């Protein structure tokens, strides 16, 4: 069964078509990779699939529901880690986590103790500002923020960077 289906997606930026008529199906419980040369539209496609941007045409179904007509699916069911770790430079790691956890019923403390935050080894840099973190620590923090709502689907753009 597919958790995500994109049908006939077309994306134009200014007067250039980046993606034309793309359809794909992401099976539930499987790792799926989107590969291609630099500049071919992979990041743009992930923006569309995560619901952070809208295609010029086509449909996106998440678990059978229209993603574009159900914005709550974007924030609760899909986690997205952008390529460039979009963090607020002057906020601490803890402030970032508090922001993301505020929209959930989950506990930062529980996850630090024996959840995914302990696996990501976030605790040593909780009180450091994002701008003081290495690229790898920023990536871990971005992943932690994306996982706060326990998404069904996690989209990672350039996951091995940093």
C-alpha positions as CSV (number, residue, x, y, z in Angstrom):
1,X,0.0,0.0,0.0
2,X,1.2,3.5,-0.8
3,X,1.4,6.2,2.0
4,X,2.0,9.0,-0.5
5,X,1.0,9.3,-4.2
6,X,1.8,12.1,-6.5
7,X,-0.1,12.3,-9.8
8,X,0.9,14.4,-12.8
9,X,2.8,17.0,-10.8
10,X,4.0,19.9,-12.7
11,X,6.2,22.7,-11.2
12,X,7.1,25.9,-12.9
13,X,9.4,28.6,-11.6
14,X,9.0,31.9,-13.4
15,X,9.0,30.8,-17.0
16,X,10.9,27.5,-16.6
17,X,9.2,24.1,-16.1
18,X,11.2,22.3,-13.4
19,X,9.1,19.1,-13.2
20,X,6.5,18.1,-15.8
21,X,3.9,15.4,-15.3
22,X,5.7,13.5,-12.6
23,X,3.8,10.7,-10.9
24,X,5.2,8.6,-8.1
25,X,4.1,6.3,-5.3
26,X,5.9,5.9,-1.9
27,X,5.1,2.5,-0.3
28,X,4.3,2.4,3.4
29,X,7.1,1.2,5.6
30,X,9.8,1.4,2.9
31,X,12.8,3.7,2.3
32,X,12.5,5.5,-1.0
33,X,15.1,7.6,-2.6
34,X,14.8,10.3,-5.2
35,X,18.1,10.6,-7.1
36,X,19.2,12.8,-10.0
37,X,21.8,15.4,-11.0
38,X,22.1,18.8,-9.3
39,X,19.4,21.2,-10.3
40,X,17.0,18.7,-11.6
41,X,14.2,19.5,-9.1
42,X,14.7,17.0,-6.2
43,X,14.5,19.6,-3.5
44,X,11.6,21.4,-5.2
45,X,9.7,18.1,-5.4
46,X,10.3,17.5,-1.6
47,X,8.9,20.9,-0.9
48,X,5.8,20.0,-2.8
49,X,5.5,16.5,-1.2
50,X,5.9,17.9,2.3
51,X,3.1,20.4,1.6
52,X,5.4,23.5,2.1
53,X,4.8,24.5,-1.5
54,X,2.1,23.9,-4.0
55,X,2.5,22.4,-7.5
56,X,1.2,24.3,-10.5
57,X,-0.9,21.2,-11.4
58,X,-1.4,17.6,-10.2
59,X,-2.5,16.0,-7.0
60,X,-0.8,14.6,-3.9
61,X,-2.5,12.0,-1.8
62,X,-1.3,11.2,1.7
63,X,-2.9,8.0,3.0
64,X,-5.7,8.5,0.5
65,X,-6.4,12.1,1.4
66,X,-5.7,15.2,-0.7
67,X,-2.7,16.7,1.0
68,X,-3.3,20.1,-0.6
69,X,-6.9,20.3,0.9
70,X,-5.9,18.9,4.3
71,X,-3.2,21.2,5.7
72,X,-3.3,19.5,9.1
73,X,-1.7,16.4,7.5
74,X,1.3,18.5,6.6
75,X,2.1,19.4,10.2
76,X,1.1,16.2,12.0
77,X,1.7,13.3,9.5
78,X,4.7,14.5,7.5
79,X,8.1,15.4,8.9
80,X,10.4,17.4,6.6
81,X,14.1,18.1,7.1
82,X,15.2,20.7,4.6
83,X,18.7,20.6,3.0
84,X,19.9,23.8,4.7
85,X,18.7,23.2,8.3
86,X,16.3,26.1,8.6
87,X,17.0,27.0,12.2
88,X,16.7,30.3,14.0
89,X,20.4,31.2,14.6
90,X,19.9,33.0,18.0
91,X,17.5,30.3,19.5
92,X,18.9,27.5,21.5
93,X,18.4,23.8,20.6
94,X,16.0,23.6,23.6
95,X,14.0,26.6,22.3
96,X,13.7,24.9,18.9
97,X,12.5,21.7,20.5
98,X,10.0,23.6,22.7
99,X,8.6,25.3,19.7
100,X,8.0,22.0,17.8
101,X,6.8,20.1,20.8
102,X,4.3,22.8,21.7
103,X,2.1,21.5,18.9
104,X,2.2,17.9,20.2
105,X,1.1,16.0,23.3
106,X,4.6,14.5,23.7
107,X,7.2,15.3,26.3
108,X,10.7,16.6,25.6
109,X,11.9,15.2,28.9
110,X,10.6,11.7,28.2
111,X,12.2,11.7,24.7
112,X,15.5,13.0,26.2
113,X,15.5,10.2,28.8
114,X,14.7,7.2,26.6
115,X,13.2,8.4,23.3
116,X,14.6,9.4,19.9
117,X,16.2,12.6,21.4
118,X,18.5,10.3,23.4
119,X,19.3,8.3,20.3
120,X,20.2,11.6,18.5
121,X,22.3,12.6,21.4
122,X,20.7,16.1,21.6
123,X,21.2,16.7,25.4
124,X,24.9,17.9,25.3
125,X,24.0,20.9,23.2
126,X,20.5,21.8,24.4
127,X,21.5,25.2,25.7
128,X,23.7,26.2,22.8
129,X,22.4,28.6,20.1
130,X,21.8,27.1,16.7
131,X,24.5,29.4,15.2
132,X,27.1,27.8,17.6
133,X,26.3,24.3,16.5
134,X,28.4,22.3,14.0
135,X,26.7,21.3,10.7
136,X,26.2,17.8,12.0
137,X,24.6,19.0,15.2
138,X,22.3,21.3,13.3
139,X,21.2,18.4,11.1
140,X,20.5,16.3,14.2
141,X,18.5,19.2,15.7
142,X,16.5,19.6,12.5
143,X,15.7,15.9,12.4
144,X,14.6,16.0,16.1
145,X,12.3,18.9,15.3
146,X,10.8,17.0,12.4
147,X,10.2,13.9,14.6
148,X,8.5,15.8,17.4
149,X,5.0,15.1,16.1
150,X,5.8,11.4,15.4
151,X,5.1,11.8,11.7
152,X,4.0,8.8,9.6
153,X,6.3,9.9,6.8
154,X,9.7,11.6,7.1
155,X,11.2,13.4,4.1
156,X,14.9,14.1,4.2
157,X,16.6,16.4,1.7
158,X,20.3,15.6,1.5
159,X,20.2,13.5,4.6
160,X,23.9,12.6,4.6
161,X,25.0,16.2,4.4
162,X,26.9,17.3,7.6
